[in-house]
Amino acid sequence: MNLKDTIANHFSRASTSYDQYAIIQQRAAIDLIRRLADLPQELPPGRVLEVGCGTGIISRQLARMFADRSLTLVDLAPGMIRQNRQLLAPHLKPGQEVDWQLRDAETINSPGCYALIASCLTLQWFQDPVGTLARLSQALAPEGILLCSFLGSGSFPEWRTAALALDLPCTMNALPDCQALISGLQGQGIQALAWEEMIQQDYPNARAFFRSLKHTGTNTHTTDEHLTLPQMSKLLSAWPGMGADGVTITYQINTIQVRA
């Protein structure tokens, strides 16, 4: 099984528990929707595309904000598409057109098709983030806007510190560096704006943090490096800073905007 299939399977299995545990995803979605709220009057005519639509945290807002536009909702995981269809249905206006597509967003190559492309915390799963962002930028209609948020490389410093203190490998996935992405886009003649927000989330203990990853499908390893069961037990029981107040995890949320 290749990596994309593994990612799809993990997210499909988590589709019914996702919304309950997706606290960070919901916080990131609120920020993305706030930015989107400033855009409707500026957008050219055309379809709206969501990349990595998941269970529909963003999709439901898009359906409300752009009730007069057709939506294209793309996800790699069949379970997420099924959940999205079910949860989005009550939010659609009569006759509102939605095209759900089960596909790899990195294969999208549709120049000039979309007035708006939105994506929330999906880009960190791309194998070629610069190339994919470039193709998505080219898929914008003239004056169209791409707005994409993702987990940045500054996320999870507590995980790194805990692993180092316990002499354990840190098996978190590599995350994109925002400045490197911007530079890569500039190298292809694409100008982009970027924002960064560091947010923190408290968990009762380290086990609860890792449980949230499992139940949102985000525990998928993109490398072959894993902790053994004894190593994982050591990490869970001796995570530095764990006490009555639990553990705090820091997430770096980067947002990139491109205008065609």
Secondary structure as UniProt FT lines:
FT   HELIX           3..13
FT   TURN            14..17
FT   HELIX           18..21
FT   HELIX           23..36
FT   TURN            37..38
FT   HELIX           40..42
FT   STRAND          47..51
FT   TURN            54..55
FT   TURN            57..58
FT   HELIX           59..65
FT   TURN            66..68
FT   STRAND          71..75
FT   HELIX           78..88
FT   HELIX           89..91
FT   TURN            94..95
FT   STRAND          98..102
FT   HELIX           105..107
FT   TURN            111..112
FT   STRAND          114..120
FT   HELIX           123..125
FT   HELIX           129..138
FT   STRAND          140..151
FT   TURN            153..154
FT   HELIX           157..165
FT   TURN            166..167
FT   HELIX           178..186
FT   TURN            187..189
FT   STRAND          192..203
FT   HELIX           206..215
FT   TURN            216..219
FT   HELIX           229..238
FT   TURN            240..241
FT   TURN            244..245
FT   STRAND          247..259
//
